[in-house]
Amino acid sequence: MDENEVRQKIITPSLLRAGWRDDDINEERTMRKHVEFTKGRMVFLKDEVKRVENKRYDYCLRKHGVNLAIIEAKRYDKRAEDGIQQAIEYAFKLDIKFVYASNGKKFIEHDCFTGKEREFNIDEFPSPDELYNRYIENKNIPKERLKLLQTPGYYEINNDRKTREERYYQENAVNLSIEAIARGQNRLLLVMATGTGKTYVSFQIVYRLFKAGIVKRVLYLVDRNTLIDQTMQGDFNKVFKDKMTKIKNKKMKSNYNIYFALYQQFFSNDDNKIVEHYKQFKEDFFDLIIIDECHRGSANETSIWRGIVEYFKPAIQLGMTATPKYKEKKEDNIDYFGEPIYVYSLKKGIEDGFLAPYKVVSYNSNIDDGIVVNDKEYKLKDFDKKIEIKDYTRLVAQTISNFLKYTLKDRYAKTIVFCEDQYHANTMRRELINANSDEVSRAQAQEKHYVLRITSVDKTGKENLDDFVSTDSVYPVIVTTSRLLSTGVDTKMVKVIVIAKNINSVTEFKQIIGRGTRLLEEKGKKYFTILDFKNSVENFKQEGFDPTDYLTIQGKLGGSISGGKGGYPPIIIDPPTPPLPPTEKIRINGIDCYIIREKHQLLDSNGKLITDDFIGYSRENLIKKYQSLEDFLRDWNANKNKTEFFKILEENLIFIEYIKGCKEYKEYDEFDIILSLAYGQKPITRKTRAKKLNDFINTFQLNAKRVLEILLEKYAQHGIVEIENPAVFQNEPFNGNFDEIFSPFGGIENYKEAINTFKEKLYQ
């Protein structure tokens, strides 16, 4: 029996007998079968972007909305032990504590709480109650708080199916937060990359706490109006439409359940005296406070939001951020939130295929090393900050425009240009208009803007912000800004991010990158490109930056996630604001500026930037996977289906199919390409390999011989994948007549045996 038969005939009946239900809606005790939980990362293949295969589990067992167990099925003739390691890997990602593998003869159990393994008979699988009770006991959830865990999240049903399934990491974030609150923890931190749905997660947490009767009033703090509007118009509007309000004009009404507010709304300056308006509420008025983007401001005593949450101390307090920033403990700062309840990084989002990967194009000009004006030297970091060089601004604008026009071949790719300040954003806007006058004129004919500045002082710019972030609006295409668009704006269609300013922290750098990480495949958004004119990518790479997570940052800056008394990391802060530049910049013109270096890089499977060399990259990954020729041959011979083998290579970012299309490899088999690429073996052409089979084919009778000759000819033309593809029999000369194909061999089993021998001799 193959895996599918083992599942249908043995494992599913065993689970049903144990009390599990085959029901996608009823979460009381359900099994989910053969479900994809990642989308498959986007990978670059020269000018093409494609997904590698996603991850899916055979079974996930749930009770009360909690993922309790994962099961990996194997063929009946395989060992159950062969599936346990992969299942454990999936369990780590899905935050599942009970892991099983079965070949239909027995179950292997790995308990992630204890680290112990055992095996048992196929009819002895644990019941839903048994697994759930083991889970609760190990999680230390008080019995009086079980109602909270058992309160389901919000979902809508259409045609007996949920209209929206939570992504696995969103479910992890919600469940782990609810469990922490059930255990009595009242300060929580979630670290989730931009574009991964922090607002949706916060909505589900609020909904479950409301339904369980744990909270009645919520304060949702943000620092941008756009964040409030997006949040109130989204999921919260489905449930809390008449129960929520936006605090305005320092007026505090007490008849709502959810209050959205800017930090600044709670303070005013009256005759040089700070008025704290939030104190119109009693200290215990709110049961839950959510601080969105809590990396901004700081967690020290003078922080704006710190004063607010300290006043409402009895409330549960949830901080959410995409970019935590840490300060060393030796500076005597006191941690506020404690360790993150859950971390889902940019790197993980890209690996799972939920976020867009990126390319980087770094530019260097002939004046980057500095110019001397009035006996004073000004370097790249001073450009547009201390000195304005109109020719340099024009060069940057023209380079951006050329990239859209000639490299990307998409002059309507939404683009954000990050500038030093509002003045620089305006001069850049003017140069971009002049570099794209034809498109500017075309847009103006429709009373639209092709290029626009959007900063805090731009009324027109801010009025067009909704059009810029809209997935359906063409205009505006290029916007210049200083800081306004670096956070809190859902820019799904941004395909190009331009760094034309000095970036002073990893926090700001990651926030800027976050503007491009949304995927929108149906609109053609599969990746984005960073155009870097300030060496920012290279600088932060040297400082240890990669699109990774809390743990890496923590390890870089000192300490351990579990080390230290109390197990807390240092506090979350923003870097100090750099001093303001002089009000008058030196302005010069007539400088000969040109690009002297253009470097293209892309993101690899480990979140590292590599050069745009797919052959060299595949060679490197091949050697990493198979350190010797013997290692490779062992796997090659063990995998009878070469098509499936090549899929495994692709998942490891070894792009043999792409290399096969390159001119120097067109005549060679995938096998020979690998041997040549990784181990220096002289390749043999497909036609030469095909000739080796003549003696073998001549041992068959006429009609069987004819079938094999046709397949051999197709191999010589296209390679091994062609003869493994069932579609080959639908075309001339077979035309789908399977009786004529298999009968000369004495049936399908004899045919399969002949084909296996065919492939073995091909590679001898």
Secondary structure, DSSP 8 states (H G I E B T S, - for coil): --HHHHIIIIIHHHHHHTT-B--SS--SSEEEEEEE-S---EEEETTEEEE----EEEEEEEETTEEEEEEEE--TTS-GGGGHHHHHHHHHHHT-SEEEEE-SSEEEEEETTT--EEEEETT----HHHHHHHHHHHHT--GGGHHHHTS-----EETTEES----HHHHHHHHHHHHHHHTT--EEEEEE-TTS-HHHHHHHHHHHHHHTTS-S-EEEEES-HHHHHHHHHTTHHHHHTTTEEE--TT---SS-SEEEEEGGGGEEEETTEEEEGGGGS-TTS-SEEEEETTTSSBSSTT-HHHHHHHHTTTSEEEEEESS--B--GGG----SS-S-SEEE-HHHHHHHTSS--EEEEEEEETTTT-EEETTEEE-GGGBTTTEEEHHHHHHHHHHHHHIIIIIS--TT-EEEEE-SSHHHHHHHHHHHHHHTHHHHHHHHTTT--SEEE-STT-HHHHHTHHHHH-SS-----EEEESSTTSSS---TTEEEEEE-S----HHHHHHHHGGG---BGGGTBS-EEEEESSSHHHHHHHTT--S--HHHHHHHHSS-SS-SGGG----BB---------SS-EEE------EEEEEEEEE-TTS-EEES-HHHHHHHHHHHH-SSHHHHHHHHHH-S-HHHHHHHHHHTT--HHHHHTSGGGTTB-HHHHHHHHHH-----BHHHHHHTTHHHHTTS-HHHHHHHHHHHHHHHHH-HHHHH-GGGGGSTTTTT-HHHHHGGGTSHHHHHHHHHHHHHHHT-
